[in-house]
Amino acid sequence: MNLVCQYIIMNTEIKKIMAFNDESQIINKIIVGDCLEVMKKIKDNTFDMIFADPPYNMQLQNELYWPNNTKVDGVDDEWDQFGGFEDYNKFSEAWLKEAKRVLKENGTI
Ligand SMILES: C[S@@+](CC[C@H](N)C(=O)[O-])C[C@H]1O[C@@H](n2cnc3c(N)ncnc32)[C@H](O)[C@@H]1O
């Protein structure tokens, strides 16, 4: 099973890799980089499974509570800041489109 890690740490070294042509560059590797850039370098139908825990645009304007009355802890990290729903949708569609392309026909996400 081939998996790719979705973690981001902007890394200039990744730009030196034009394409992942050899599976040994991917299998059992953690590829550090912007997933939008990294996935473009991976050929179609590569992965059996994709597991992603992406930004959720959890910028709460007001207090929000779970059904058990505990307070929802929003996210204020820089990676979760988007210009608005349109920006967030653009980001989500971009990574999902690439994820679909690199996922095998019978793969799962
Ligand atoms: C909801 S958090 C996931 C946290 C992770 N599951 C953990 O336990 O540490 C979303 C993560 O996506 C990363 N991220 C945001 N944009 C990204 C991108 N374009 N490419 C890769 N990772 C990205 C953020 O840095 C953040 O760590």
The ligand as an SDF file (V2000), in Angstrom:
LIG
                    3D

 27 29  0  0  0  0  0  0  0  0999 V2000
   -6.0330   19.9240   11.2010 C   0  0  0  0  0  0  0  0  0  0  0  0
   -4.2500   20.0940   11.1510 S   0  0  0  0  0  0  0  0  0  0  0  0
   -3.6960   18.4500   11.1990 C   0  0  0  0  0  0  0  0  0  0  0  0
   -2.8980   18.2030   12.4210 C   0  0  0  0  0  0  0  0  0  0  0  0
   -2.2790   16.8160   12.4650 C   0  0  0  0  0  0  0  0  0  0  0  0
   -3.2420   15.7610   12.2330 N   0  0  0  0  0  0  0  0  0  0  0  0
   -1.6320   16.6270   13.8050 C   0  0  0  0  0  0  0  0  0  0  0  0
   -2.1340   15.8450   14.6180 O   0  0  0  0  0  0  0  0  0  0  0  0
   -0.6400   17.3140   14.0770 O   0  0  0  0  0  0  0  0  0  0  0  0
   -3.9850   20.5410    9.4440 C   0  0  0  0  0  0  0  0  0  0  0  0
   -2.5230   20.4880    9.0260 C   0  0  0  0  0  0  0  0  0  0  0  0
   -2.4510   20.7140    7.6100 O   0  0  0  0  0  0  0  0  0  0  0  0
   -1.2450   21.3860    7.3400 C   0  0  0  0  0  0  0  0  0  0  0  0
   -1.3720   22.0550    6.0410 N   0  0  0  0  0  0  0  0  0  0  0  0
   -2.0350   23.1810    5.7370 C   0  0  0  0  0  0  0  0  0  0  0  0
   -1.9170   23.4790    4.4400 N   0  0  0  0  0  0  0  0  0  0  0  0
   -1.1480   22.4880    3.8930 C   0  0  0  0  0  0  0  0  0  0  0  0
   -0.6420   22.2430    2.5810 C   0  0  0  0  0  0  0  0  0  0  0  0
   -0.9090   23.0590    1.5700 N   0  0  0  0  0  0  0  0  0  0  0  0
    0.1320   21.1470    2.3840 N   0  0  0  0  0  0  0  0  0  0  0  0
    0.4060   20.3050    3.4050 C   0  0  0  0  0  0  0  0  0  0  0  0
   -0.0400   20.4820    4.6670 N   0  0  0  0  0  0  0  0  0  0  0  0
   -0.8050   21.5780    4.9050 C   0  0  0  0  0  0  0  0  0  0  0  0
   -1.0800   22.3580    8.5230 C   0  0  0  0  0  0  0  0  0  0  0  0
    0.2630   22.7130    8.7090 O   0  0  0  0  0  0  0  0  0  0  0  0
   -1.6360   21.5310    9.6890 C   0  0  0  0  0  0  0  0  0  0  0  0
   -0.5890   20.8860   10.3640 O   0  0  0  0  0  0  0  0  0  0  0  0
  1  2  1  0
  2  3  1  0
  2 10  1  0
  3  4  1  0
  4  5  1  0
  5  6  1  0
  5  7  1  0
  7  8  2  0
  7  9  1  0
 10 11  1  0
 11 12  1  0
 11 26  1  0
 12 13  1  0
 13 14  1  0
 13 24  1  0
 14 15  1  0
 14 23  1  0
 15 16  2  0
 16 17  1  0
 17 18  1  0
 17 23  2  0
 18 19  1  0
 18 20  2  0
 20 21  1  0
 21 22  2  0
 22 23  1  0
 24 25  1  0
 24 26  1  0
 26 27  1  0
M  CHG  2   2   1   9  -1
M  END
$$$$
